[in-house]
Amino acid sequence: MSSTVRPRESADSSSGLVPAKKRIGDSVFAGLATGSGIAILAILALVALFLITSAFPALTTSPEVLAASGYGEFWAWVLPLAFGTVWAALGALALAVPVSLGIALFISHYAPRKLSQALGYTIDLLAAVPSVVFGLWGSMTLAPMLLPLHQWLTNYLGWFPLFSGSPSGTGRTIFTAAVVLAVMILPIITSLCREVFLQTPNLHEEAALALGATRWEMIRMAVFPFARAGIVSAVMLGLGRALGETMAVTMILSGANRINFQVLTSENPITIAANIALNFPEAYGLRVNQLIASGLVLFVITLAVNMLARWIVARRAQYSGAN
């Protein structure tokens, strides 16, 4: 009795692969994703085009005309503003980064689960507070509270250039502005670092503990190397947030267009964003062009910071916790 064996049916007899069926949802999602990417690039290009065209008169007009109708020679006028912007942002980073890393480590590796969830929600809610509220808090509450600290720093650390000079009687200094900016960028850095720390492979942590490492040694040898690129990205995002802050700095500082490294005196530099907010309502003619040109400088600084962050992260892109 003979039997016939039927060959297996296949949609593609040569390769045996069944071609995937195209779905409308996939096509719509791909189109939306592509359109969103193109739209954000177009918006960025339009913003840059507006800044360049509006700033062109300020960049090309002779210093004599700018002195008569504007704020003076452009680069001599804008460099102190750029200094104040970077100086306040770096001060905020110096205060916020250690605290943010400590909070992120506590949430991810030390706190009980319920406490870590509650603390994580609280940190995330801090990012939703409007900047004008931070400005009011900084100018009306924090500045008077920091007066004793200003006096103590001047008395005992006045030999250090940053804390030299006569302290301000109002407490509204670049140091106070840096503290407020640090509080504002703290949730950004903390949230990103927390998520990066939680992504550390358990095998790395367990291997370090099995070899006799303490919890801190395990964090130093396993968590920090894995999270280095993420930490840099979080810090750079916080720096970008601090560079562009307007209202909080405007409400705290009564700054001047000058370069001053002392952080406790009443003679404070001011940031580009705060200077635009203070002067734009009364500006006219070339002064408007100069303010927009200073915005172009801030745009370039922020873009350079983001590009630096991407470059640093790209250097670690090949690193994998499983290797």
Rosetta blueprint (number, residue, H / E / L):
1 M L
2 S L
3 S L
4 T L
5 V L
6 R L
7 P L
8 R L
9 E L
10 S L
11 A L
12 D L
13 S L
14 S L
15 S L
16 G L
17 L L
18 V L
19 P L
20 A L
21 K L
22 K L
23 R L
24 I H
25 G H
26 D H
27 S H
28 V H
29 F H
30 A H
31 G H
32 L H
33 A H
34 T H
35 G H
36 S H
37 G H
38 I H
39 A H
40 I H
41 L H
42 A H
43 I H
44 L H
45 A H
46 L H
47 V H
48 A H
49 L H
50 F H
51 L H
52 I H
53 T H
54 S H
55 A H
56 F H
57 P H
58 A H
59 L H
60 T H
61 T L
62 S L
63 P H
64 E H
65 V H
66 L H
67 A H
68 A H
69 S H
70 G L
71 Y L
72 G L
73 E L
74 F H
75 W H
76 A H
77 W H
78 V H
79 L H
80 P H
81 L H
82 A H
83 F H
84 G H
85 T H
86 V H
87 W H
88 A H
89 A H
90 L H
91 G H
92 A H
93 L H
94 A H
95 L H
96 A H
97 V H
98 P H
99 V H
100 S H
101 L H
102 G H
103 I H
104 A H
105 L H
106 F H
107 I H
108 S H
109 H H
110 Y H
111 A L
112 P L
113 R H
114 K H
115 L H
116 S H
117 Q H
118 A H
119 L H
120 G H
121 Y H
122 T H
123 I H
124 D H
125 L H
126 L H
127 A L
128 A L
129 V L
130 P L
131 S H
132 V H
133 V H
134 F H
135 G H
136 L H
137 W H
138 G H
139 S H
140 M H
141 T H
142 L H
143 A H
144 P H
145 M H
146 L L
147 L H
148 P H
149 L H
150 H H
151 Q H
152 W H
153 L H
154 T H
155 N H
156 Y H
157 L H
158 G L
159 W L
160 F L
161 P H
162 L H
163 F H
164 S L
165 G L
166 S L
167 P L
168 S L
169 G L
170 T L
171 G L
172 R L
173 T L
174 I H
175 F H
176 T H
177 A H
178 A H
179 V H
180 V H
181 L H
182 A H
183 V H
184 M H
185 I H
186 L H
187 P H
188 I H
189 I H
190 T H
191 S H
192 L H
193 C H
194 R H
195 E H
196 V H
197 F H
198 L H
199 Q L
200 T L
201 P L
202 N H
203 L H
204 H H
205 E H
206 E H
207 A H
208 A H
209 L H
210 A H
211 L L
212 G L
213 A L
214 T L
215 R H
216 W H
217 E H
218 M H
219 I H
220 R H
221 M H
222 A H
223 V H
224 F H
225 P H
226 F H
227 A H
228 R H
229 A H
230 G H
231 I H
232 V H
233 S H
234 A H
235 V H
236 M H
237 L H
238 G H
239 L H
240 G H
241 R H
242 A H
243 L H
244 G H
245 E L
246 T L
247 M H
248 A H
249 V H
250 T H
251 M H
252 I H
253 L L
254 S L
255 G L
256 A E
257 N L
258 R L
259 I L
260 N L
261 F L
262 Q L
263 V L
264 L L
265 T L
266 S L
267 E L
268 N L
269 P E
270 I L
271 T L
272 I H
273 A H
274 A H
275 N H
276 I H
277 A H
278 L H
279 N H
280 F H
281 P H
282 E H
283 A L
284 Y L
285 G L
286 L H
287 R H
288 V H
289 N H
290 Q H
291 L H
292 I H
293 A H
294 S H
295 G H
296 L H
297 V H
298 L H
299 F H
300 V H
301 I H
302 T H
303 L H
304 A H
305 V H
306 N H
307 M H
308 L H
309 A H
310 R H
311 W H
312 I H
313 V H
314 A H
315 R H
316 R L
317 A L
318 Q L
319 Y L
320 S L
321 G L
322 A L
323 N L
